Amino acid sequence: MNIEFLLTSLIVVASPGTGALITLAAGLSRGARASVVAAFGCTLGILPHMLAAITGLAALLHASALAFEAIKYAGVAYLLYMAWMTLKADGPLKIEPDAPERSDGEVIRQAVLVNLLNPKLPIFFFSFLPQFVGRDEAQPTLLMLQLSLVFMAMTFVVFVAYGVFAAGVRDRVLSRPGVLRWMRRGFAAAFVGLGAKLALVQR
């Protein structure tokens, strides 16, 4: 396995993104089990990006400046929307000690949607992944599939670690209303920062 690919993947996975924030919020609001379920949902949300890259859609979008810009600014708009929703006390990322129980299916559906719309993933699969498949590769599709599965496994492990950590400090956080307010602001600021960073990305 290419060490450069592993390091690049780890940086992409570990850097703050929508999936990581969703998993952290799940751990803080509902505990370790909910964070593992959210991490699983976020991992599933990678599949459409992986399939797009393997089937060649990535190359098409990479070649089209208009398509790239459309995806980029749709991602920016989505991140700003998430920031606004996060600031609301009753938003989708609310962190409350008495939050109503949600089914695993609900948590997974939300996590899949969040990572499906995660602008970091198209950039990774459209721009970075093809760089690790040589022109003389005998089975490029198989190699891309293998690399994508490794990326998914790393995503799940890292997100679970984030979520379990959040669950471990849950009681301390939930006992301090002021901390909850600042955490919502922190999540919102992170989304705004991700949006600003994405807006500066060039093909």
Secondary structure, DSSP 8 states (H G I E B T S, - for coil): --HHHHHHHHHHHHS--HHHHHHHHHHHHH-HHHHHHHHHHHHHTTHHHHHHHHHTHHHHHHH-HHHHHHHHHHHHHHHHHHHHHHHSTTSTT---TT-----HHHHHHHHHHHHHT-THHHHIIIIIGGGGS-TT-S-HHHHHHHHHHHHHHHHHHHHHHHHHHHHHTHHHHHT-HHHHHHHHHHHHHHHHHHHHHHHT---
